[in-house]
């Protein structure tokens, strides 16, 4: 997911996507605790995607959108 793609979305879509990513992050943590984690690289991807979304949301908030 690229920041340029995120900037074209509105705030509500970004918040929904952020919520979905956080839920996926929780599910991965549960899988890790149970020893069923099949894609450990996904932790880093999700963490970075969350950071990108938060950055774009802050940019939009400062711009007054």
Secondary structure, 3 states (H helix, E strand, C coil): CCHHHHHCCCHHHHHHHHHHHHHHHHHHHHHHHHCCCCCCCHHHHHHHHHHHHHHHHHHHHHHCC
